[in-house]
């Protein structure tokens, strides 16, 4: 991946037509259909198969991936890093706002404080092997069953966004 959060060549744009037509993401024309990488964790016992799956998706025209450091406690980002080096011009979108909690009652715990958001961005950069991520989404965990920000986890949205910019 390059410093723009993408990798370096253009095999994806020269291969199959872009699935679903095109749309805009991070100022770039991309396929309307991307790859959500969360389920790559299911291939933890076969890393080579996980890497191959990402490469096959890109070979078939997928040119943007959605991931997060908390998917598989970093495993998914590591697979993406391995699969995309030094190949395709792929936009990587990640998210922050949660941390893995493998031993907890739920697989994620809220990480919504400004310093946690900054640390999550840094963890994503490191595990993806890049110095820039094209898009970082804020995953709000204060809605939904069983995941609710409480106490010092409840931070104003403006404060969270200020930490990301």
N, C-alpha and C positions, 0 to 999 in steps of 0.2 A: 504494500500500500504506500502511496505517496504521502507527502505532508498535508495534502488536502483531504485525507481520509479515504482515498481511493488507492487502488493498486495501479501498476504502471503500463501495461500494454492494452491492446484493444481487441482481443479475441472475441469477447462477448458481442461487441457491436458489429463484427464481421461474420459472426456465426449465424445462428437461426434468427428469424425475425423476432422482434421484441414481443413477448407474450402480452396479449391484451392491448396492443397499441402503446402509445407513449403518454407520459405525463411529466410533470416537473418536480424535481426533488433537489433541494440544495442548489438551485439554479442550474440544474442539468436536466436534459431530457433522459428519462429512464423508462423502462418497461412499466406498465401499470401493474404488473404482477411481479412481486419480489419474493424473497424467501425469508420466512420467519424461522429463525434458527433455534428456538427454544427446545424443540424436540430432539435436537442433536444429542442431548444428554442421554437419551435412551441408547445411544451407541457408545457409551463410555467404555464398555468392555471390548470394543473393536474400533479403536481410534482411526485406523486406516480406512475403514468403511465410512466413518464420519467425514474424513477429509475428502474421500472420493465422492460422497454425496454432494458436498458443496461444489466441488469442481464440475460435476455433471450438471448441476443446476446452472452454473455460469456458462458451460458449453452449450446449453439449450436456450441461452438468451437472457437469463436472469441477470440483471445488472445492479441490483441493490438488495442488501441483506439487513434484516432487523435482528438485533442481538442485545445482550446485556451482560455485564460482568457477573451478575447474580444468577445467570442461567448455568446450572451445573457447577456452581461455585468456581467459575472461571474456565471450566473445561470447554464450553462452547466458543468463547472468544479465542482460546488457544487453537482450536481446530480451524477457525476462520483464518487466523494468522498463518497457520501452516498451509492451508489450502490455497490461499490467494497470493502467496509469494512465489515467484515474482511475476504473476500472470496478469490478470484482467483489470480493466478499468471499472471497478465495482464500488458503488457508494455504500458505505457502511453507516447504518443508523443504530444508535445505541440508546439506552435509557438509564436513568438514575432514580433514586428514591427508595431503594430497598437494598437489603443485604441478604445473602444466603444465611439460613439458620437451619442446617441439616439436622441438628439434634432437637430442635424446638417442636412445638405442637403443629406449626405450619412451616413450610419450607423457606419462607421469607419473613423477615422482620422489617418494620419501617426504618428507614434511614433518611429522614427528611430535614434534619438540621443542616444549616448552611455548611458547616465543616464536613459533615457526612457526604453532602452532595459533591463538594470539591474533591474529597477523597475518592468517591465513586468515579468521577470523571478521570482522575489520575489512574485509578485501577484499570479502567477501560482502555485508556491510552497504552498503558504498559502491556496488558495482556493481548491487545490487538497489534502491538508492535508499530505504533504510529505516533506522530506528535500532534495529530489533529483528527477529529471525528466530524464528518460532514454535518450530521444532525444528532443532537442529544435531546431526547424526550424526557420530561419529568413524569415519572410514574407516581401518581398520587395514591397512597395506600390508606388514606383516611376515609375511604368509602368502601363498602362491601362487607360481606359477612366475615367476622373473625379478624379483620385487619383494620385497626382503628388507631390513629395517632393519639397518644395520651401523654399527659405531663409535659416533659421537656421536648418530646417529639413534635408537639403541636407548634409549628412555626408558620408565621404569616407567609403567604405565597409570594408577596413582593420581596421578602427577605430571601426566600429560596431562589428566586429568579436572579436577584442581585448577585448572589454567590456564583451563579453559572455564567454571568456575563462579565 
